[in-house]
């Protein structure tokens, strides 16, 4: 199937950006010039991905000057993933020069391993996922996938190899069908519906006024948080990328739906390299390995059983769980009654 193309109006609808903003980004070189004459210009999937990335970075307060730093270099090459092994080498990163997040971080994740990142809020877990996605660039060091530095890879090829299920998924003011298909734009209707069924989204979609053709509203406002997360899961199932990132992917689900989703996630994780940020113990228990972060440093690393037996930081968090969740910060941990009492 040929790559999908968009008119300027379609691109503006998908990104919720005004025409003048899109044209400005093209004019200053943040987004490549489209093919064709001005009035009949066609924009591709790369334009859509670039605009969404710029929009996210801008929402995070990143300046246009800094955004230029994370764009593809002239010699960028497509990333080729065979095993999905990830290596983080001597990584330094700070949002502000006076407040480093990582200083000399090293971590190796073999291809196909399922790893949980655990730690209190602000310990660097989500930042590491953002660096892997190249939403930001480290000040020093590098991240490699199958021996290839992601800084030297095209961002489009990097994103093709990674599926992300975030805590607050970004949905477009388009149909439910199109929002799921964004995971892989050449997916057939049958593939989209099969993914929705696996994500336990099919039932609530059929209950909407127009089914799969129902519009979700700006940023998905017509859906609940749990429904948005199920759409994001269906999108990841359609994409079927070799590397999967989960950032509190089931946080908005009730306990019954979460149990069903865990079975779908287990199927989705098979044969993939998986990085998980979660406070739900039911999610962490299924993983091969837990990496514990504290103030940007790795302080424990091992299987869930090994870390519990070690009676260290992770074991203390486990003992202070509340309602099946690990504490999010040190204050919560200090005030929580121990389950071992």
Secondary structure, DSSP 8 states (H G I E B T S, - for coil): ----EE-HHHHHHHHT--HHHHHHHHHTTSS---BS-GGG-BEEHHHHHHHHHHHHHHHTT--HHHHHHTS--TT-B----SS--EEEEEEEEEEETTEEEEEEEEEEE-TT-EEEEE-STTSSHHHHHHHHTTSS--SEEEEEETTEEGGGB-HHHHHHTEEEE-SS----SSBHHHHHHTTSTT--HHHHHHHHHHTT-HHHHHHSTTGGG-B--GGGTTS-HHHHHHHHHHHHHHH--SEEEEESTTTTS-HHHHHHHHHHHHHHHTTSEEEEE--BHHHHTT-SEEEEEETTEEEEEE-HHHHHHHTSHHHHHHHT-BTTB--SSHHHHHHS--TT-
